């Protein structure tokens, strides 16, 4: 599957009906999701089990499933989120696109298991500083390889925070087209500078 085809499929994924600002809920754009997933796919990191931490309405988990199916791979894919209403939408999205994902309603801190790869778009910490840390902690606990999106300029913090537990192998700069989601957003779409990190657990 070409990256553009994956992006077109992911554009069909419905976002949050009533996004919660305290959870920093916003839809991961299809362009960004496709970049993350295709990068992971080309690195061979979607050939095994995958967990999407804080999956929201499921775009990363669904995309991983579609790439696995295209490559005739059938491994476990799980999406974890604490918002049950988001998971209902995620399940509808997966069904409409023919993706095979198991959805679990749980706080990320309580997630357990072992996975080959973690994919995630954690909170940027705009509402509460450090909101991304529980995601990084849990990702390093659950997965061998992690793909995660963070604000541009986060590399020194992330490398320091995960020292002794993991190593940043790649940093890819991306534009994140943030749609008008909350009342304090002033633009219909604002391009946010972000970075995609590939981290290998020590």
C-alpha positions in Angstrom: 0.0 0.0 0.0 1.3 3.4 -0.9 1.5 6.1 1.8 -1.0 8.3 -0.1 -3.6 5.5 -0.2 -3.2 4.9 3.5 -3.7 8.6 4.1 -6.8 8.6 2.0 -8.3 5.7 4.0 -7.4 7.3 7.3 -9.2 10.5 6.3 -12.4 8.5 6.7 -11.8 8.0 10.4 -14.2 10.1 12.5 -12.8 12.2 15.3 -14.2 13.0 18.8 -17.8 14.0 19.0 -17.3 16.1 22.2 -13.5 16.5 22.7 -12.4 17.1 26.3 -9.9 19.9 26.6 -8.6 18.6 30.0 -7.5 15.4 28.2 -6.1 17.4 25.2 -8.4 15.4 22.9 -7.9 16.3 19.3 -7.9 14.1 16.2 -4.5 13.0 14.8 -4.6 14.2 11.2 -4.5 11.5 8.5 -1.3 13.1 7.1 0.5 12.8 10.4 -0.9 9.3 11.1 0.2 8.1 7.7 3.7 9.5 8.2 4.1 7.7 11.5 2.7 4.4 10.4 4.5 4.3 7.1 7.8 5.1 8.7 7.2 2.3 11.2 6.1 -0.1 8.4 9.2 0.6 6.3 11.4 -0.1 9.4 9.7 -3.5 9.8 8.1 -2.4 13.1 4.5 -3.2 12.2 5.2 -6.9 11.6 4.5 -7.9 15.2 2.1 -6.9 17.9 1.1 -3.3 18.2 -0.5 -1.2 20.9 -1.8 2.4 20.4 -1.7 4.2 23.8 -4.3 6.9 24.2 -5.8 5.7 21.0 -8.8 8.2 20.9 -11.0 7.3 18.0 -8.4 4.9 16.7 -6.6 6.3 13.7 -3.1 4.9 14.5 -4.4 1.4 15.5 -6.7 1.2 12.5 -3.9 2.3 10.1 -1.5 -0.3 11.6 -4.2 -3.0 11.0 -4.7 -1.9 7.4 -1.0 -2.0 6.7 -0.7 -5.4 8.3 -3.6 -6.7 6.3 -2.0 -5.4 3.1 1.2 -7.2 3.9 -0.7 -10.3 4.9 0.4 -10.1 8.5 -2.0 -11.0 11.3 -0.7 -9.9 14.6 -2.4 -8.5 17.7 -3.3 -4.8 17.6 -4.8 -3.1 20.6 -6.0 0.4 21.2 -6.2 1.7 24.8 -8.0 4.8 26.0 -9.8 5.9 29.1 -12.7 7.5 27.2 -15.3 4.9 26.5 -17.3 7.1 24.1 -14.1 7.6 22.0 -13.7 3.8 21.9 -17.3 3.4 20.6 -16.4 5.7 17.7 -13.1 3.9 17.3 -14.9 0.6 17.0 -17.3 2.1 14.4 -14.3 3.5 12.5 -12.6 0.1 12.5 -15.7 -1.7 11.3 -16.3 0.7 8.5 -12.7 0.3 7.2 -12.4 -3.4 7.8 -9.7 -3.1 10.4 -9.1 -5.7 13.1 -8.4 -4.0 16.4 -9.2 -4.9 20.0 -10.2 -1.9 22.1 -9.6 -1.6 25.8 -11.0 1.1 28.1 -8.3 1.8 30.7 -6.1 4.5 32.0 -2.8 4.3 30.2 -1.0 4.0 33.6 -2.9 0.7 34.2 -2.2 -0.9 30.8 -0.3 -4.1 30.9 1.2 -6.7 28.5 4.1 -6.9 26.1 4.1 -5.6 22.5 6.7 -5.4 19.7 5.7 -1.8 18.9 3.9 1.1 20.6 2.4 3.9 18.5 1.0 7.0 20.2 0.2 10.7 19.9 0.3 11.7 23.6 -0.9 15.0 25.1 1.6 17.8 24.3 1.2 19.2 27.8 -0.5 22.4 26.7 -3.1 22.1 29.5 -0.9 20.5 32.2 2.8 20.3 31.9 4.2 16.7 32.0 1.0 15.0 30.6 3.2 13.1 28.1 5.4 11.5 30.8 3.0 8.7 31.8 2.7 7.8 28.2 6.5 7.6 27.8 6.8 5.6 31.0 4.2 3.1 30.0 5.4 2.9 26.4 8.9 2.0 27.7 7.4 -0.6 30.0 5.2 -2.3 27.3 7.0 -2.0 24.0 10.3 -2.8 22.4 10.1 0.1 19.9 8.1 3.3 20.3 6.8 5.8 17.8 5.6 9.0 19.4 4.7 12.6 18.4 5.9 15.5 20.5 6.3 19.3 20.3 9.2 20.4 18.2 12.3 21.0 20.3 11.6 18.2 22.7 14.6 16.0 21.9 16.9 17.0 24.8 14.0 16.5 27.3 13.0 13.1 25.9 16.6 11.9 25.7 17.2 13.0 29.3 13.8 11.6 30.5 14.3 8.1 29.0 18.1 7.8 29.7 18.9 4.3 30.9 15.5 3.0 29.7 15.6 3.8 26.0 17.4 5.4 23.1 16.1 7.8 20.5 17.1 6.4 17.1 15.3 8.8 14.8 13.7 12.3 14.9 11.5 13.4 12.0 10.2 16.9 11.8 6.5 17.2 10.8 3.8 19.8 10.4 0.7 19.0 12.5 -2.4 20.7 11.0 -4.4 21.3 14.1 -8.1 21.9 13.3 -10.2 24.3 15.3 -11.4 22.1 18.2 -11.8 24.3 21.2 -13.1 27.8 21.8 -9.6 29.3 22.4 -8.4 28.1 19.0 -8.3 31.2 16.8 -7.7 29.6 13.4 -9.6 27.0 11.4 -6.4 25.1 10.9 -3.0 25.9 12.5 0.2 24.2 11.4 2.0 23.1 14.6 5.7 22.1 14.4 6.1 18.6 15.9 8.6 15.8 15.8 8.1 12.1 15.3 10.4 10.1 17.6 11.4 6.5 17.1 12.7 5.1 20.5 14.2 1.7 21.1 13.9 0.3 24.6 17.2 -0.5 26.3 
